[in-house]
Every structure is written in structure tokens, then in C-alpha cells.
């Protein structure tokens, strides 16, 4: 009876070591970046497909699109409204990157909304988005072989409960970027908003613009779905 009593803890210890070893092996297969540290975020990402400097491929759970996802970010999922999907036609998600800064922190966030909008009313949807987010600033435009892209940026801040928008980028580097990406062969669209909050979050306007455009140009809508 005593031998059995001594053997049982040894078996439990052995099983725990084995499980721990398997877990460590599985975890080591993932890139050592914040995006893969979060189990929810990694469900969307292809660990074997680093698509650009600091980006991995993101695959929507709708099956309707892929895009580039920055490796420092994690998809929010604490609350039900953080991630919402309706079958194959609708998906909203947000991702964030929080960086300690002196005695405070810098917060960087991406919000993506995938839906289907009537192409005939595209300019109306575009005007509405930029009026709401940037105070009617006319968007810039560019095209890829498969998408039409509308985008622009501004510096925004709150004084009390009132939001103020500064369009002069020489005065303040933009901390809010807005885009509307439309598929050329369907009604599929993505609205993408990036913003940052905190002191000195945006120190290089050109680098941020290039980073933002990389995401926009690498949104790919899947054909025939």
C-alpha cells in the first residue's frame, strides 16, 4: 500500500512534465511576437506566412478576405462586441497595441468593418464615412488591380467632450487614418480606421502613412464567394 502511495505522486509528476513538454513544443512553433502570444488572435493568422516586415497574413472568419496584420497587435475579445460576425457577409473586429511610455502609455488601435454595400451608391458611403470621421475632408484615391481605395488622415483631439480635427499635418502629425476599400468585382467593402492616443505616438508621418497604405494595398477579397 505504501509503494502505491509513493508511486502515485511520481506518476502525476511525470504526466505533468509530459504535458508541459508538449505544450512548450506546440508554443515554440509560433513566432515570438505579441500577435501569436494571444490565443484568440492566432486563430486568424497564418504562422508560416510572414508577408512583409512586421506583418502576418490575416484570414477573415467570413472566408471573404485576407489582409496584412501587424505583429505587435492583438485582436480584442474581452467583450462580445469586440468581435462580431454574421455568416459570410458581415464582420467587425478591433485590434490594439499598448506601449508603456514614461509614466503613461501609448495606445494604437485598428478597427475593421467588412460588409457588402451597393456599388452604385459607393460615393455616398464614402462621403458619409469621411464626413463622420474627418469632418468631410475629401479623400485621396488609389487603385490596385482588384480594389478601389479611398483614404485620408488628420490630427484629432478632445477638449472636454468636443472632438477637434486639425487637417494641417505640418502643425500636428496625423493620429487618425481612415480608409474605404471596395472590391472591383463585387459589393464587398472594408472600412478601416486606425488611431493612436498618447503623447508622442506619431513621430514620423511618412513612416505611418507607408505602414497604413501597406495594409490597404494588401486587402484581398476572395473571388466567387
VOPAGU-2260 file (C-alpha; in pm, 1 decimal, decimal comma):
REM VOPAGU-2260
SITE   aa  ch    i         X         Y         Z
SITE  UNK   A    0       0,0       0,0       0,0
SITE  UNK   A    1     287,6     232,1      82,1
SITE  UNK   A    2     454,3     160,2    -254,4
SITE  UNK   A    3     133,4     255,6    -434,8
SITE  UNK   A    4     112,2     574,7    -229,8
SITE  UNK   A    5     466,8     670,6    -331,0
SITE  UNK   A    6     413,5     573,9    -695,3
SITE  UNK   A    7     103,1     787,6    -748,9
SITE  UNK   A    8     274,0    1127,7    -695,6
SITE  UNK   A    9     554,6    1016,2    -926,1
SITE  UNK   A   10     304,2     929,5   -1199,3
SITE  UNK   A   11     125,8    1263,5   -1156,8
SITE  UNK   A   12     458,9    1447,7   -1175,3
SITE  UNK   A   13     558,6    1252,4   -1484,9
SITE  UNK   A   14     229,9    1328,5   -1660,5
SITE  UNK   A   15     258,5    1697,8   -1570,2
SITE  UNK   A   16     613,2    1711,9   -1711,3
SITE  UNK   A   17     498,4    1535,8   -2029,0
SITE  UNK   A   18     202,4    1770,8   -2077,4
SITE  UNK   A   19     424,6    2069,9   -2007,0
SITE  UNK   A   20     679,5    1946,6   -2260,1
SITE  UNK   A   21     413,9    1900,5   -2529,8
SITE  UNK   A   22     275,0    2246,4   -2457,5
SITE  UNK   A   23     620,6    2402,8   -2486,3
SITE  UNK   A   24     683,0    2225,1   -2817,4
SITE  UNK   A   25     348,9    2346,9   -2955,0
SITE  UNK   A   26     412,7    2703,1   -2837,8
SITE  UNK   A   27     760,4    2707,1   -2989,3
SITE  UNK   A   28     605,6    2655,5   -3331,7
SITE  UNK   A   29     456,5    3005,3   -3319,4
SITE  UNK   A   30     654,4    3323,1   -3393,4
SITE  UNK   A   31     773,8    3506,3   -3083,9
SITE  UNK   A   32     565,1    3821,3   -3138,0
SITE  UNK   A   33     268,9    3969,1   -2943,2
SITE  UNK   A   34      10,3    3869,3   -3206,9
SITE  UNK   A   35      83,7    3499,9   -3150,8
SITE  UNK   A   36     104,8    3532,2   -2773,3
SITE  UNK   A   37    -273,6    3574,8   -2774,5
SITE  UNK   A   38    -463,7    3250,5   -2845,4
SITE  UNK   A   39    -764,6    3430,2   -2992,9
SITE  UNK   A   40    -556,4    3641,5   -3230,7
SITE  UNK   A   41    -355,5    3347,4   -3359,8
SITE  UNK   A   42    -676,3    3181,2   -3483,6
SITE  UNK   A   43    -686,1    3440,0   -3762,6
SITE  UNK   A   44    -318,4    3433,3   -3856,1
SITE  UNK   A   45    -100,4    3213,2   -4072,8
SITE  UNK   A   46     211,0    3148,8   -3865,0
SITE  UNK   A   47     401,0    3029,2   -4171,2
SITE  UNK   A   48     320,6    3333,8   -4380,8
SITE  UNK   A   49     507,4    3644,6   -4273,7
SITE  UNK   A   50     400,4    3862,9   -4563,8
SITE  UNK   A   51     606,5    4174,4   -4501,7
SITE  UNK   A   52     833,0    4336,1   -4247,9
SITE  UNK   A   53     629,7    4319,7   -3926,6
SITE  UNK   A   54     314,2    4170,2   -4080,9
SITE  UNK   A   55     146,0    3829,1   -4098,9
SITE  UNK   A   56    -145,1    3720,4   -4314,4
SITE  UNK   A   57    -485,8    3764,3   -4151,2
SITE  UNK   A   58    -768,9    3544,2   -4278,6
SITE  UNK   A   59   -1125,2    3654,8   -4204,2
SITE  UNK   A   60   -1360,5    3405,2   -4042,4
SITE  UNK   A   61   -1614,3    3502,5   -4309,9
SITE  UNK   A   62   -1385,4    3347,1   -4569,7
SITE  UNK   A   63   -1433,1    3661,3   -4779,2
SITE  UNK   A   64   -1099,8    3841,0   -4747,8
SITE  UNK   A   65    -741,4    3835,9   -4630,0
SITE  UNK   A   66    -518,3    4126,2   -4528,8
SITE  UNK   A   67    -190,6    4211,4   -4359,9
SITE  UNK   A   68    -191,7    4218,5   -3979,7
SITE  UNK   A   69      79,6    4397,7   -3774,2
SITE  UNK   A   70     267,2    4161,1   -3545,7
SITE  UNK   A   71     255,8    4389,2   -3238,9
SITE  UNK   A   72    -124,8    4395,5   -3229,9
SITE  UNK   A   73    -380,6    4160,6   -3072,1
SITE  UNK   A   74    -746,4    4118,7   -3168,0
SITE  UNK   A   75    -969,0    4233,6   -2882,2
SITE  UNK   A   76   -1209,6    3974,8   -2742,4
SITE  UNK   A   77   -1279,9    4062,0   -2380,4
SITE  UNK   A   78   -1632,3    4177,0   -2461,8
SITE  UNK   A   79   -1882,0    4027,3   -2704,6
SITE  UNK   A   80   -1892,9    4344,8   -2912,5
SITE  UNK   A   81   -1514,2    4338,3   -2965,0
SITE  UNK   A   82   -1558,6    4078,3   -3237,0
SITE  UNK   A   83   -1885,6    4036,1   -3429,1
SITE  UNK   A   84   -1963,3    3822,2   -3732,4
SITE  UNK   A   85   -2280,4    3741,4   -3923,1
SITE  UNK   A   86   -2218,1    3444,3   -4150,1
SITE  UNK   A   87   -2015,4    3531,4   -4458,3
SITE  UNK   A   88   -2147,2    3881,8   -4516,8
SITE  UNK   A   89   -2053,4    4087,6   -4209,9
SITE  UNK   A   90   -1763,0    4110,3   -3967,2
SITE  UNK   A   91   -1635,8    4374,1   -3724,7
SITE  UNK   A   92   -1318,3    4345,3   -3521,3
SITE  UNK   A   93   -1071,9    4566,1   -3340,6
SITE  UNK   A   94    -707,1    4515,2   -3258,6
SITE  UNK   A   95    -481,1    4711,9   -3028,7
SITE  UNK   A   96    -120,3    4761,0   -2932,0
SITE  UNK   A   97     -43,0    4923,6   -2596,6
SITE  UNK   A   98     306,2    5052,5   -2530,4
SITE  UNK   A   99     432,6    5188,0   -2195,9
SITE  UNK   A  100     558,7    5544,7   -2224,2
SITE  UNK   A  101     727,4    5722,8   -1935,1
SITE  UNK   A  102     461,1    5729,3   -1660,5
SITE  UNK   A  103     174,9    5668,5   -1901,3
SITE  UNK   A  104     105,7    5459,1   -2209,4
SITE  UNK   A  105      58,3    5491,0   -2582,6
SITE  UNK   A  106    -239,9    5314,2   -2737,5
SITE  UNK   A  107    -261,6    5219,3   -3104,7
SITE  UNK   A  108    -584,1    5071,4   -3240,8
SITE  UNK   A  109    -724,6    4934,3   -3565,7
SITE  UNK   A  110   -1095,5    4892,3   -3633,2
SITE  UNK   A  111   -1212,2    4692,3   -3934,7
SITE  UNK   A  112   -1565,3    4653,3   -4067,1
SITE  UNK   A  113   -1638,2    4414,5   -4354,3
SITE  UNK   A  114   -1977,9    4431,3   -4524,3
SITE  UNK   A  115   -2147,8    4447,7   -4861,1
SITE  UNK   A  116   -2254,3    4788,3   -4996,5
SITE  UNK   A  117   -2424,6    4860,3   -5327,8
SITE  UNK   A  118   -2151,9    4970,6   -5569,3
SITE  UNK   A  119   -2390,7    5220,1   -5730,9
SITE  UNK   A  120   -2401,7    5413,7   -5402,5
SITE  UNK   A  121   -2028,5    5388,6   -5333,0
SITE  UNK   A  122   -1959,8    5762,3   -5336,8
SITE  UNK   A  123   -2242,5    5820,2   -5091,4
SITE  UNK   A  124   -2096,8    5565,2   -4849,3
SITE  UNK   A  125   -1750,4    5715,2   -4891,7
SITE  UNK   A  126   -1872,7    6070,1   -4831,3
SITE  UNK   A  127   -2061,7    5959,1   -4520,4
SITE  UNK   A  128   -1758,8    5782,0   -4372,5
SITE  UNK   A  129   -1518,5    6072,1   -4421,4
SITE  UNK   A  130   -1771,7    6327,6   -4304,2
SITE  UNK   A  131   -1827,0    6131,1   -3983,7
SITE  UNK   A  132   -1461,3    6060,9   -3910,1
SITE  UNK   A  133   -1272,2    6354,2   -4061,1
SITE  UNK   A  134   -1525,9    6632,5   -4097,1
SITE  UNK   A  135   -1591,6    6596,1   -4471,3
SITE  UNK   A  136   -1228,1    6607,7   -4578,4
SITE  UNK   A  137   -1214,9    6487,1   -4938,9
SITE  UNK   A  138   -1035,3    6150,9   -4952,9
SITE  UNK   A  139    -735,1    6066,6   -5164,0
SITE  UNK   A  140    -777,4    5779,5   -5408,4
SITE  UNK   A  141    -568,8    5497,5   -5546,4
SITE  UNK   A  142    -632,4    5163,3   -5710,5
SITE  UNK   A  143    -481,6    4816,9   -5711,3
SITE  UNK   A  144    -563,9    4557,4   -5976,5
SITE  UNK   A  145    -860,9    4442,2   -5768,0
SITE  UNK   A  146    -964,5    4727,5   -5538,0
SITE  UNK   A  147   -1056,7    5095,4   -5523,3
SITE  UNK   A  148    -911,2    5268,4   -5218,7
SITE  UNK   A  149   -1022,2    5595,5   -5059,4
SITE  UNK   A  150    -816,9    5724,4   -4766,8
SITE  UNK   A  151    -710,3    6028,1   -4569,1
SITE  UNK   A  152    -586,6    6137,8   -4227,9
SITE  UNK   A  153    -593,4    6415,2   -3970,5
SITE  UNK   A  154    -488,7    6503,9   -3619,3
SITE  UNK   A  155    -773,7    6481,3   -3370,6
SITE  UNK   A  156    -805,4    6563,1   -3004,3
SITE  UNK   A  157   -1078,6    6615,7   -2747,6
SITE  UNK   A  158   -1137,4    6929,4   -2544,5
SITE  UNK   A  159   -1395,1    6825,4   -2291,0
SITE  UNK   A  160   -1646,3    6618,0   -2484,3
SITE  UNK   A  161   -1589,6    6803,0   -2813,0
SITE  UNK   A  162   -1369,7    6648,9   -3079,3
SITE  UNK   A  163   -1143,1    6882,5   -3273,4
SITE  UNK   A  164    -995,7    6791,7   -3612,5
SITE  UNK   A  165    -679,4    6955,3   -3744,7
SITE  UNK   A  166    -614,5    6898,6   -4115,1
SITE  UNK   A  167    -281,3    7080,3   -4126,6
SITE  UNK   A  168     -30,5    6795,6   -4099,2
SITE  UNK   A  169     259,5    7041,2   -4068,5
SITE  UNK   A  170     112,4    7161,5   -3739,3
SITE  UNK   A  171      48,2    6815,1   -3597,6
SITE  UNK   A  172     127,7    6469,4   -3741,1
SITE  UNK   A  173    -198,5    6279,2   -3807,9
SITE  UNK   A  174    -312,2    6035,2   -3541,6
SITE  UNK   A  175    -629,4    5923,4   -3721,0
SITE  UNK   A  176    -630,1    5743,6   -4056,9
SITE  UNK   A  177    -948,6    5642,9   -4236,0
SITE  UNK   A  178    -999,6    5421,1   -4541,0
SITE  UNK   A  179   -1274,4    5272,1   -4755,3
SITE  UNK   A  180   -1161,9    4976,1   -4967,1
SITE  UNK   A  181   -1401,7    4843,1   -5233,7
SITE  UNK   A  182   -1373,9    4524,8   -5436,5
SITE  UNK   A  183   -1386,7    4592,9   -5811,3
SITE  UNK   A  184   -1573,7    4272,2   -5891,4
SITE  UNK   A  185   -1836,7    4263,8   -5614,8
SITE  UNK   A  186   -2017,4    4470,5   -5349,2
SITE  UNK   A  187   -1766,6    4373,7   -5078,5
SITE  UNK   A  188   -1610,2    4661,2   -4887,2
SITE  UNK   A  189   -1390,1    4719,5   -4585,6
SITE  UNK   A  190   -1387,1    5031,9   -4370,5
SITE  UNK   A  191   -1059,4    5055,0   -4182,2
SITE  UNK   A  192    -983,8    5312,7   -3915,3
SITE  UNK   A  193    -652,2    5349,1   -3735,5
SITE  UNK   A  194    -596,8    5584,9   -3444,3
SITE  UNK   A  195    -344,1    5644,4   -3170,5
SITE  UNK   A  196    -376,4    5802,7   -2828,5
SITE  UNK   A  197     -98,8    5926,5   -2603,6
SITE  UNK   A  198     196,2    6160,9   -2601,3
SITE  UNK   A  199     439,2    6125,0   -2894,4
SITE  UNK   A  200     254,1    5834,4   -3053,9
SITE  UNK   A  201     319,5    5969,0   -3403,5
SITE  UNK   A  202     675,6    6085,6   -3458,9
SITE  UNK   A  203     721,0    6006,7   -3828,5
SITE  UNK   A  204     433,3    6096,9   -4056,4
SITE  UNK   A  205     581,2    5935,0   -4369,6
SITE  UNK   A  206     652,4    5603,1   -4196,4
SITE  UNK   A  207     299,6    5588,3   -4058,0
SITE  UNK   A  208     146,7    5665,6   -4396,7
SITE  UNK   A  209     352,8    5392,0   -4564,9
SITE  UNK   A  210     253,6    5146,2   -4291,1
SITE  UNK   A  211    -113,8    5231,7   -4333,6
SITE  UNK   A  212    -101,7    5205,0   -4712,7
SITE  UNK   A  213      66,9    4864,5   -4688,3
SITE  UNK   A  214    -239,5    4731,5   -4510,2
SITE  UNK   A  215    -479,5    4892,2   -4756,7
SITE  UNK   A  216    -299,2    4771,1   -5069,4
SITE  UNK   A  217    -283,2    4418,8   -4933,8
SITE  UNK   A  218    -652,4    4368,9   -4867,1
SITE  UNK   A  219    -762,2    4089,0   -5099,5
SITE  UNK   A  220   -1125,5    3992,9   -5144,9
SITE  UNK   A  221   -1184,5    3629,9   -5233,7
SITE  UNK   A  222   -1346,7    3568,2   -5568,8
SITE  UNK   A  223   -1658,9    3364,1   -5624,0
SITE  UNK   A  224   -1783,3    3366,5   -5264,8
